Amino acid sequence: MACSTCHVIIAREWFARLPDASEEEEDMLDLAADVEATSRLSCQILLSEDLDGMEVRIPSESHNAQGF
């Protein structure tokens, strides 16, 4: 966790199923654009069968840095 490029917004009904964000993750989210109440860094979410079907969206301010 060294940046906020993996910032995603979790659907509200799924957000409560996730463990709380660490203080370090919260600090990184402070640097992200378009943060919402259900924002998380996707690199910090451990996927499991319990999260199968989780709805996630990319913030509108995200940009593809690959130059396509």
C-alpha positions in Angstrom: 0.0 0.0 0.0 2.0 2.9 -1.3 -0.5 4.9 -3.3 -4.2 5.3 -3.9 -4.4 4.2 -7.6 -6.5 1.2 -6.6 -9.2 3.4 -5.0 -12.7 1.8 -5.6 -16.1 2.5 -4.3 -17.9 -0.4 -2.8 -21.7 -0.8 -3.0 -23.2 0.2 0.3 -24.8 -3.2 0.9 -21.3 -4.9 0.6 -19.3 -2.3 2.4 -20.5 -3.5 5.9 -19.2 -7.0 5.1 -15.6 -5.7 4.9 -13.3 -5.4 7.8 -12.6 -1.8 8.9 -9.9 0.0 7.0 -6.6 0.4 8.7 -5.3 3.8 9.7 -2.7 3.6 6.9 -5.4 2.8 4.4 -7.5 5.8 5.6 -4.4 8.0 5.2 -4.0 6.8 1.6 -7.6 7.5 0.8 -7.1 11.0 2.0 -4.9 11.4 -1.1 -7.5 9.9 -3.5 -9.9 11.9 -5.7 -13.7 11.4 -5.4 -13.6 9.6 -2.1 -17.0 8.5 -0.8 -18.2 7.0 2.5 -17.8 3.5 1.0 -14.3 4.1 -0.6 -11.6 1.5 -0.1 -8.3 0.6 -1.6 -8.9 -2.6 -3.5 -5.4 -3.9 -2.7 -6.5 -4.1 0.9 -9.6 -6.2 0.3 -9.0 -10.0 0.8 -11.4 -11.7 -1.5 -13.3 -14.7 -0.3 -16.4 -16.7 -1.3 -18.4 -14.4 1.1 -17.6 -11.5 -1.2 -18.7 -13.3 -4.4 -20.9 -10.9 -6.3 -19.6 -7.7 -4.6 -20.4 -4.6 -6.5 -17.5 -2.2 -7.0 -17.1 0.9 -9.2 -14.2 3.0 -10.3 -14.3 6.7 -9.3 -15.1 9.0 -12.1 -11.8 10.9 -11.6 -9.8 7.8 -12.3 -7.5 8.0 -15.4 -5.8 5.2 -17.3 -2.1 6.1 -17.0 -1.1 3.5 -19.7 -1.7 6.1 -22.4 -4.2 4.1 -24.5 
